[in-house]
Structures are given as structure tokens and as C-alpha cells.
């Protein structure tokens, strides 16, 4: 079981800073938000290309997700349950 603090509507950033370097976000990892029951919405930035398997699975309160045209691949069970 995953423990998380995600709740409400969450925007995924277009870039993150790692060790002082700006890195563009291009995908959502496998099971990244699996079971995040308190999340009600997700906004993905333009530039996201991949949503991996089960990335948003078992999110019982998820009502809206904005997926940009840049997404070219959505993995199996990405939005199951």
C-alpha cells in the first residue's frame, strides 16, 4: 500500500529541478499515482508524451484529467478502477 499526501486537483509541472538542473517532464511513471484516493483532478502539461501502465489506477475520487495532444502512448490499465 502506498502512502501519499496528494489531494484535490494537482497540476503536473512541465519541468522539475534536480541537482540544480531543470529537467522537462515527458512522462508519468508506472503506478505513479496508484491508489491516490484523495485526488479529484489532474492537469498534465503540454509536452507529456507517455502515461505508463497503472499510472492513475485505483483513484476512486478522480473525476477529471486533462490530457494534452502531445500524449502518444497510454499504458494498459492507466485509468483502471
N, C-alpha and C positions, 0 to 999 in steps of 0.2 A: 504494500500500500504506500502510495506517495503522500508526502506531507507538503502542502503548499500554502502560500498566503495570497494567491491570486483571487480577486473577486471583482464583481461588476464588469464594466466594459474595459477591456485592455487593448491599447494600441501597441502593435509590434513596431519597434523603431526601424528606420531604414538603415541605420548604422549604429554600431556599438564601438566603445573604446576598450581595447585590450592592450595592456602594457604601453599605454600612450599612443597606440596606433588606431586610427579609425578604420574599421572593417565593415564593409557593406553586408547586410543581412540578405541572403539569397534563398534561404530555405527554412522550413520548420522541421526539426528533428523528429525521428520516430518516438512516439509516446511523449512528446514534449509537454503537452497539457493533459495527458491522460488522467481522467478522474477529477479534474478541477471543477467540482460541483458548484462553486460559488461564482464562476464566470458566466456572465449573461451575454456578452458580446465580444467579438474580436475584430480588429481592423488590421489588415495586412497592408504594408506599404507597396507601392509600385516598385518592381524590381525583384520581388519574391518569385522564384521560379519553381520551387519544389515544396510540396507538402508530403512528408513521409508517412509511412504506414502508421495508423493509430494515433496520429498527432493530436487529434481532438476527440478521441474516443471516450465514451462514458462521461460526458459532460452533461448531466441531466438538466441543467438550467440554461444551457446555451440556446439563445433564441435568434441571434443574428451574427453572421460572419461576412465581412466584406472582402471578397477575393478579387484582386486586380487581374487584368488581362494578361499580365506578364507570367502568370502561373501556367506552366506547361505540363506538369505531372502532379497527380494526386494519387497517393498510395492507397492500397487496399485498407478498408476499414477506417479511413482517416476520420470519418464522422460517424462511426457506428455507435449505437446506443445513445 
